[in-house]
Amino acid sequence: MALQQLSSQSAIVGTEEHDQEAIDELIASLPQWKGVFRPFQSLYQNFWCPTYALPNVIAFQRHFQAKHKDIVLASQPKSGTTWLMALVFSVVNRSRFSISNTPLLTSNPHDLVPSFEFQQFGRNPRPDLDGMAELRLFATHIPYPSLPECVKQSDCRIIYICRNPLDAVVSSWHFYLETARSKEQPEWSLEEHFEIYCQGKISFGPFWNQMMGYWKESLERPYKVLFLKYEDLKEDIVGQLKKVAEFVGLPFTEEEEEGRMIEEIAKMCSLKTLKDLEVNKSGKLQGMNIKVENRSFFRKGEVGDWVNHLTPSMVNRLNSIIQEKMSPFGLEFKTC
Ligand code: A3P
């Protein structure tokens, strides 16, 4: 298969053996840079992808078959993905599990809503996903234009969570730092991390392209993409949970509201509750080809922590990116 065809935005088709060679050739041909805690990131379809995950991304693009009821949770890393996973899992499965027996008590949210590119297609290029209980929940950091056509064209829904970039860059620095420490790799200064972030080279970036792709789609097809903001969840979790439940076609009933089910879900999925669970203090993510500690997904969870880390010139630089790339299209952020 021609490299051009593989790297285009179109669906990838071809035979298995022939393709492995083409995929290896493609990866070797892509621009690369030495990434943060994995050696390389590759520029694939206009986004920076951890090179080790690229075969998984390609397998996902080639082999995934969407079902109309699927729900895909999408995000830029460190935007509240874990929180969204816990919330949507709880909303969708509330008739199967009560708070006292929810699988969240014993599994990290990433294991309940596995990602396409790290877990599902990382284990196996052709995972058997047909047996999964419906509604099937998946997660991804892949930008909207690179999602398979079946995800875009079917009735499956996408919920995107976005976070103000000032807090997101600080959060991602802490995450990489922790990961580097656990692997006994050299530490990485905030200045270096910030520079790479602003250059758009953090995984699945440039962040502005990733956010804008989902933002624009949510404006054009609001029934297809629900665009949430971390800051809004912090401000009004009950209102946002109702929005999520309606979007996935499972609105809370009056009885559920009166029984304070929404508040119970919010409490179960709060940072404090999840962070204190044994599984999230000591476990590791399942089915990943790199080691990731569950606890690394839970830190402070505040809006405005950037004031403790970023210098005025860093703030100005990020604000200029936001003003240039996002504000003209109506995407604004609360930062404190
Ligand atoms: P901080 O590093 O600012 O604390 P992701 O899940 O996309 O990796 O994002 C991780 C960020 O979300 C971290 O932010 C983490 O603390 C925060 N977070 C994780 N679970 C949360 C929850 N239940 N409620 C609020 N924030 C949460």
Residues whose N, C-alpha, C, O or C-beta is under 5 A from the ligand:
A	BS01	A3P	Q76 P77 K78 S79 G80 T81 T82 W83 D167 S171 C269 S270 L271 F297 F298 R299 K300 G301 E302
